[in-house]
C-alpha cells in the first residue's frame, strides 16, 4: 500500500478530498489538521458517500465497520499518495512558481493545452505542502499533461515540493518583493523561486522571465540546463506589443523568430507576459504551438485575480458599473499591474470615474508603510480618478495621495463594503485589490449586490 497504513476494511476510491463540503461520493476523505481537525468531519464524510477515510486515529461517531486507512501521520501519507501518482503517470508535468501570476498562468496553460490532450491541474490555488501532494494524488493515470502550482511563504518550501512534482518543465513567472518579512530582500526571494529547478527531471527545461532585475540569479541557478527566456527584451519569446481592448488584450509576440498575433480574453499587459510563458512552455513540452493560441481568446482571469463583472443597476440603458475583482492577493508589483488595467478601462458614460478600492498588502516586512505610501508614485496611478483605502497599512497611502485623487479611508474592509453604494455611481469602473487577509472580498460582494437591489439588476461575468 502506498501509505504503509493499515486498512480496517476493503474499499476502492475514485477521488481524493480534504473538505466534506466538496466531497463527491466515492472519494477518499483525508483528515488533515489545519484550522480545524479533519477527524471531526469523518462521520460527515461517510454520510456524504466517502469510500474511506485516511486518519491517524479512529474518529468519534463512525460505525465500527467503517473503512479507515490508519497511518501514523496523515500529511506524510498524503505526500506518499502524491508520490505514487507521480510515478505511475506518463504525463508531461509542468511546475509553476513566481511571486505573481502563478494561478493565472496555470489556468491559462490548461486552456492552451486542452486541444492536444487531457490536462490535469488544481481547480484552485493549491500550491503549498498540502495542496501540491493533494493535486498529485488526484491526478488520473491517463492524463497527457499535468500543471502543478508551487508557492511559498518562507525559505526552504519550494525545493522539496518541486522534488515531489518532478517537473519536465519549470516556469518562474516573475520575482517581486513579496514575503519580504520572511526573506529580507528580493535576491533571497529569487533564490527561493529558482529552487524549483532542483526538482527538474533529467532532460527537463525551464521557462524564465528575462526582464526581472534578478534574472542573473535565475541564470546562475539554472547552470547548464536548457531554458527558454521570455519578456520584452531580446529573449527567445519577445512581447512586441500588448494593446488592451474591450474584449481583452491584443498581443503580438515573436517566438524564436516566428511572429504570433493573437487575442487574450482578459485585459492586462502582465497577463500578456504570462501568455508568453504559456506558449513557451507549450514549445518546451514538444507540443504544437499553433493549436494552443486560439483557446487563449476564451480564457478569462480567475476569481479574485482580475475577473471582470458587469453590475447592471437597472433596466435603463447603460445603468451599470464595471467591476474588476483583484481581491485575492496584493503586493507592489501586482498593484501596479492592476492600476494599469484600471487606467486602461473606459468608464461607461461621460463623466464616469475609475475608482480603486485598496486593502492592506500583507507580509511586506518592516518597511510595509513605505511600500504602501510608495504606491502613490506608481506612474499607472495617474489614470485613476479616486482611490479609497482600508486598513492600518493603507492609511500610509491615503495620507500621501494628492487631494484630487484621495478618496475615503476606512478602518477595515467591512466599513469600506458598507460604503460602496454612496461612493460609486452608474458608469464607474471599480477595481478592488488587497491581500486575502485584508478581506476586501467583502467589497467585491457588496458591489455585486448593487446589481441585485430590489431584484431589478443583474451581475454577469465577461
N, C-alpha and C positions, 0 to 999 in steps of 0.2 A: 504494500500500500504506500502511496506517495508520501503520506504524512507520518508514517510509522506509528499511527494511532491504533486504538482498539475499538472495533465496531460492535455495538450491542445487538445488531440485527442486520439482515441483508437489506440492502437498499440500492437504488440507482437514481442519480440526479441528472437533470438536463440543463442545469444552470447553477449559478452561484450568486447569493445575495447577502448583503450585510444590513439590510434595512427591511423590516417587515412591511413598511408602507409601500415598498416597491417589489416585494417578493412575488414571484409567479409560482403557480403550482408546479411541483417537480424540482424546485430549487434546493440546493444545499444551503442552509442558513448558517452563516459564520458568526459566532457570538463574540464579537470584538468588544473591548472596553475602550470607550472614548469618553464623551461627556456622560454617557450612561453605560451600564454593564449590559452587554448584549444577552447575557444569560437570563436576564429578567424578561426577555421577549421571546424565549424559545417556545413557550407554550402557545403564544400567539402565532408564531411562525408555523407550528403544526396545524393550528386552526385554519390557516390560510393555504394549507396544502404542501408545506415543505416536505421534501423527500427524506431529509435527515438534518441533523444539526451538528456542527463542528464546535465542540465545547471542551473546556478543561475540567469541568465537574458536572455532576448530574444536577440539572436545574430544578427548581421547585415547580410544581404544578404540571409536570409532564407525566404521561402514562408510564407504567412500569415497563411496557414493551416498546417504548418509543425508540426509533432508530437514531442512536447517538454515535458520533465518532469522537472518542475521548482521546485528547492529546495533552501533553504537559503544558504547551504554550500555543495558544490559538494563532497569534500573529506569525510565529515561526512556521506553523503548519500551513497557513495561507501562503506564505512565501514558497513552501515546498510544492504546493499545488501550482503556483505560477511557474516554478522551475520546470516541472514535468510538462506543463502545457507548452512552454517554450521549446523543450527538447523534442516534442513529438511533431511540431508543425514544420511544414516545408515552405511557409510563407516568407516573403521578403519583409523584414521588420525594420521600421524606422523609429528612432528615438528623437524626440523634440524637446529642447530646452531653450531658455532665453529669459531675460529679465522682463520682456514684454512680448506679447504675440504668440505665446505657446498654444493656447487653446484654439485661437482663430486659425493658426497655421495647421494644426492637427485636423480641424474640421474642413478647412479648405483642401487639404491634401486628400482627405477621404472623398470629397466631392470629385476631385480631379481624377482619382484612380478608379472610381466606380465603373466607368465604361470598360475597364480592362481586367476586371476580376472581382472576386468577393473581398471586401475590405472590413477589417475589424478595428475598432477604436472605441475608447471610453465615451460614454454618452455625455459625461460632464468632465470637469477638471479634476480627474482622479490622478494626481501626479505625485503623491507622497509615499511614505513607506508602507501604507496600507492600500492606497489607490493603485499603485503600479502592480503589485502582485495580484490584486483583485482583477485588474484589466487583463493580465496574462491568464489567470485561472479561468476567466470567462471566454477565452479565445477558442473558437471551434478548430478542430484539427485540419479542416479542409479549406481554410481561408487562403487567399493568394497574397494579401498584403495585410500587415498589422501596423498600426501607428500608435505609439505609446508616448504619452506626455510625461516628462520628468521635471519636477520642480524642487525647490529648496527654500529653507528659511535660515539654515545655519551651516557652517562649514562641515564638509565631510558627508553630505547627504547624497550628492548626485552620483559619485563613482560607484558605490555599492548597488544603487538602483540600475545604473547602466550595465553593470556586470550581470545583473539579473535579466535585463532585457536582451542583452547581446545584439545590439542593432547592427544591421547591414549598412545602414546609412544613419548618421547622426547630424541633426540640424541644430545650429545655435542661431536663433533669430536676431538677438541683439544682446548687448551688455549695457546696463544702465545702473544708476545709483539707487538700487532697491535693496532693502535689508541691510543698509549700511550700519545699523546699530549692531548687527552681528558680525560684520566683516571689516568695518573700519574704513575701507577705501575701495574704489572701483577696480583696481588691479586685483585685489583679493577676490572680488566677485567674478572677474573674468577667469581667474584660475579655477574657481569652483565650477563655473559653467563649462570650461574646457575639459573638466574631468569626465564629461560624458564620453570623451574619446577613449577612456580607459576600458570601456566595455565593448568597443567595436570588435566585431568578429574578424578573424583573419581575412584579409582581402576587402574589408569594409572601407567605406569612404565617408567624407564629411561634406556638408553644405554650410558655409560660414559667411557671416556678414563682414564684408571687407571695408565698410565705411566707418565702423566704430573706432573710437580712439584706442581701444585695447586690442585691435586686430593683430598687432605684433605678438601679444601674449598667446592668442589662439594659434598663430602660425608656429610659434616656438613649441607649444604643447603638441601640435599636430605631428611634429617630427617629419618622417618621410612618407607618411600615409597620404593617399590621394585625397584631394579636396576640390570642390568647386566653390568659387567665391562669387557673391552677389552684392549688388549695390549700385550707386550712381557713378562710381568711379570706373576706371578701366579694368573691369573684372570679367570673369567668364560669363556671367549674366549681368547685363547692364540695363538699368532703368533709363530709358531715353526721355520719356515723358509720362506724366500721370495727370490727367485732367478730370476733375470732379464734375459730374453731370447729374441731372435729376434722377437718372436711372442707375447710377453707380459711379465707377471710375473707368475712364477710357485710358488704356495703357499701351505704350509702345516700348518694346524691350528688344535687346539683342542677346541671343543665346548662342555663344560660340560663333559669332559672325552671322547668325541667322536672325532676321528681323521677325518679331512676333507682334501682331496688333490684335488686341482682344479687350473685352469688357469684363470687369468685375462687378458683381451685383451689389456691392456695398461701396460706400464712399470713404476715401481717405488715402493719402499718399503713403502712409505707413502700411496700409493694407496692400497697396501695390507692391511694396517691398516684400511683404510676406508671400505674395503671389510669385515673385521671382524665386524665393526659396522653395516653394512648392514645385514649380516647373523644373528647377534644378534637381530636386530630389527625384522627380519622375525620370529625368535623364540618367541620374546616377544609378537608379534601380534597373536600368536597361529597358524600361517601358517606353512606349511611344508617346512623345510629347504632343503630337497633333490632336489625338482624341481627348487629351487632358485639358485642352484650352476651352472649348465651348461650354463645358459644365460650369466654369467659373462665373459665367454670366448669371447663373441661377443661385450662386452662393450668397447668403446673407449673413451678417455678423451674428455671433452667438448672443443669447440674452445677457445683458449687463456689460457687453463688450462692443457697443456701438450699434446695437439693433435699433432700427427706427420704427416709430409708430406714428400714425396719423390719428389724432384725437379729434373726432368730429363733435362739435359742441351743440349743433342744432341742425335743422333741415335747411337753413339758409345757405346759399352757395358760398363756399369759401370760409364758412364759420368753423375754423379748425385751428388746432395747434399741432405743430410738428415736434415730436419728442425723440431725442437721441439718448438712448439708455446706455450709459457708461458706468453703471453703479457697482460693478463687481470689483474693480481694482483701480489703484491710482498710484502714480509716482511722477516725479517731474517730467520724465521723458514722455510717458503716456498722456500726461496733461497737455503738453504742447501739441501732441498729435490730435487730441480731441478738440483743442481750441481751433486748430486748422480746419477740421471738418465743420465745426460750428460756424466759423467765419466764412466758409465757402457755401453755406446753406442760405438760400434766398428766403426771406420771410414771405408769408402767404398773402400779404397785402401791402400796399404803400404805407409806410409808417410803422410797419411791424418791426419787432425787435429780435435780436439774437441775445438770448438770456442764458447765462450759465448758473447752475446751482452746484456749488462745490462743497464737498465734505472733506474731513481731515485725511491727509496721506499719512499712513502709519509705518512704523519700523524704519524711520529715516535717520535714527541716531541722534547725537547731541545737538546737531545744528538743524533740527527739524523746523524751528521757527524761521530760520534763514531760508530754508528750502521753500517754505510756504510763501514768505514775503517775496522771494525771487520770482515767483510766477507773474508778478506784475510787470516784470521786464521782458517776458517772453514775447517776441515780435508778433506771434499769432494772436496775442491778446488784443491787439489793436482793432481787430474787426468785430469784437464783441461789444454790445451796447451796454449790458448790465450784468454785473457779477454779484450774486448773492452767496453768502458763505455761512457755514455752520460748523461748530465745534471749536475747542480751545486753540487748536493749531492754526486753523484757517483764519482766526482772528488776526494773525500776523499779516495775512494778505489783505484783509479788509482795511486794516489801518493804513496801508501804503497805497491803496488804489486811488487814482485821481477821482475827484468829485463827479466827473462826467460819467464814470463807469461804476462807481461804488453803489451797490445796492444795499440790502439789509443784511445784518449779521444776526444769526440765531444761535441760541445756546447749544442746540443739537439738531439732529435730522428730523426728529419728531416735530419740533417747533417750526422748522422750515416747511415740512409737509403740510402743516396746518395753514400755512400762509399762501400756498400756491394759487389759490383762487383769486386773491387780491393783488398778486404781483404779476400775473400773466394775463395776456389779452389775446383775443382772436387774431390769428395771423402771425403770432410769435413763433419762433423756433427756440425750443428749450433743450438744453443739454444738462444732464445730471451725471456728476462724476465724483467719486471718492473711494477710499479703500472700503472693502467689505465691512470691516469693523466699525466704520463710521455710520453704517446703517442708512445710507442715502437711498437705498432701495425703497424706503418708505416714501420718498419724494416722487419716485417714478410711479408708485402705486397711486399716490394722491393725484398726480397729473392725469393718469389714465382714467381715474374715476370721474374727472371732469366731463368725460365723454359719456358718462352713464347718468348724469344729473337728470332726475325726473324721468328717466327712461327715454330721453329724446335723442341722445347722441350715441356714437359708436366709437370703437377704438380698433384700428386694424394695423397689421404689420406690413411693412413694404420694404 
